[in-house]
Amino acid sequence: LNSRLERVLTFMEENCGDHLELTSVAKVAHLSPSAFSKFFHKMTGKTFVAHRNVCRVREACRLLIQTDNSVTEIAYRSGFANLANFNRQFLREKRITPLKYRRLHNPP
């Protein structure tokens, strides 16, 4: 794996619940935002935003299983700015709603 990409992916995993912006991740790669976008897409086959959403959904899954926080709180702690976008991205990635995911992994 490319060391630059490795640094970027590690940074994204460690900070996915934060307000993770293209410019801050581009700085980690020591590239301009546009050069970073091209580099990231070429190396991963995904856009930065698509990968960021996957990372955030993964964090939300962890929180849904390990905490009893509300779905709304988990959405914000995972880095999503609003609940509607969180639900849409979660459903797109997991093909199940956050509540159903929680019930599936934490049966009563």
Sequence and secondary structure as in RCSB ss.txt:
>XXXX:A:sequence
LNSRLERVLTFMEENCGDHLELTSVAKVAHLSPSAFSKFFHKMTGKTFVAHRNVCRVREACRLLIQTDNSVTEIA
YRSGFANLANFNRQFLREKRITPLKYRRLHNPP
>XXXX:A:secstr
  HHHHHHHHHHHHHTTS   HHHHHHHTTS HHHHHHHHHHHHSS HHHHHHHHHHHHHHHHHHH    HHHHH
HHTT SSHHHHHHHHHHHHSS HHHHHHHHS  
